[in-house]
């Protein structure tokens, strides 16, 4: 008998290495410039919304066009830091495709304090998001998908 394999309704997917997990934050140019320069975020008590989903970050920023969200930063966190962020505040929202259409499974958004000791690197991925949007606008989906980072399922710790 044929058994259909499908994506779970909720799944944490993230670009990751053995020691880090990548999350994204859409923010203003001023916040982005300061974070890139300092490789940290300003206030330790400020909760920011992050997601390990590149496509969800592109959607949240309107491909870098929403006021206050014109830039998207990739923030590489230690695995310990990412797992602590998972325990702070999580919400499940529909995952998006490259055209920002809601998909039939959910991605995670985290409300977290991005503590400096968790951050291993911050990079600006806004140009990639805008390149993807440009390719989609000219019906070049086959090229756009090549720019999307690989985000395999993240193995959640027990409990």
N, C-alpha and C positions, 0 to 999 in steps of 0.2 A: 504494500500500500504506500502511496506517495504521501509524505509528510512535509508540509510547507514550513520552511524556516523563515521566521520573520524577526524583525527587530523588536525587542521588548518595548512595551508602552513607555517605559521610563528607562533611560540609559545614560550613564555618564560616559562621554566619549571625549578624548583629549589627546593632543599632540604631547608626547611624553618620551622621556629617556629613563634610564634606570634610576636617576637621582632627581629628576625634575618633572613638573607638569606645567603646561602652558595654559594660561587663562588670558582673557582679553577684557580691556576696559575701554569704553567709549567715553571721551572727555573733551573738554574745551582745549583750544590751542595753548592757552596759558598753563593749564595743568599739565598737558603733554610735554611742553618745552621744559618745565621745571623737573618733571619726573625723569625725562631723558637725561637732563644735565646731571641730576643728583643720583640717578639710578635708585630712586626711592620716591615715596609719596609723602607730601607735606605733613599732614596731621595724623598722629598715631591713633587718635580716638575717633577718627572719621570713618564711618562705614561706607564702603563703596560697593557698587554692584559689578560683579565680574562673572564671566562665563568661560568654560573651556571650549565652547562652540564658536568657531570662526564665523560660521554662517549666521548664527544668532547675533554676534557682535556687529556684523555687517548690516543686519536688519535693524538693530537697535540704533545704529548711527545713521541710518538712511544712506548707507554707502559713503559716510563722511560728509553728509550735507545737513544734518539736523543741527539747529542752533544749540550750542553747548556740548555737542557730541561730534564735532567736525573731525576729530582725530581718534584713531583706534590704536591702542598700545597692546602689544603682546608682552605679558608679564610672566616670566619663568619663575615658578615657585619651587622650593624644595618639596619633596613628596610629603614630608611631615607638615609643612605649612599648608599645603593643599588639603590634607586630611583634617587639619584643624579648622580650615575655612569651611569644609563640608559640615562640620558640627555647629557652626555659628548660626547662620540663617540661610535656608535653602528654599527655593521655590521652583516648581516645575512649570515650564512654559512650552508651547508648541515649538518644535525644531522647525527651521525654515530651509527652503531650498534656495538656490542662488537668485531666483526671482522674488524672494521673500514670501513665497506662498507657504502657508502653514502645512506641515507634514502630519502624518497620523501617529507620531510618537513625540515624546517630550524630551527636552534638554533641560539641564539644570542651570539656574542662575544663583549666585551666592552673594549674600550681603555679608561683607567681611571687612575687618581692618587688615589692610595689607602691611603687615609689620616688616620692617627692613630686614630683619634676620631671615625672613622667608624668601626674599627676592634674590634671585641669582642674576637676572638680567631683565632689562626693559628695552624693547625695540618698537619702532613705529611701523605698523603694517598698513597705515592709511593708503600709501601708494598702491599696494597690492589690491586692496579693496576697490580702489577707484579704477585700476586696470581691469579688474573683473567686470565692474559695472560697464565700462566702455566696451569690452568685448561682447557682453550680453546685449548692449544697445545696438550692436552691428551684427547680431545673429551669429556670433562665433562661440556658441556654448562649448564646442569641442576644445577650444583653446582656454576658455575661462575655467573649466573644471581642472585643468592641469595646474592652475595657480592655487587651488584650495589645499590647505595643509591636510595631511593624512591624520585622522583622529580615530584611532582604534578604541574599543571599549576600555574603560579604566576599571581595573579589578578593585572593587571596594573592599576595605578591610571588614572583617567580621564585626557585627554589631553596629 
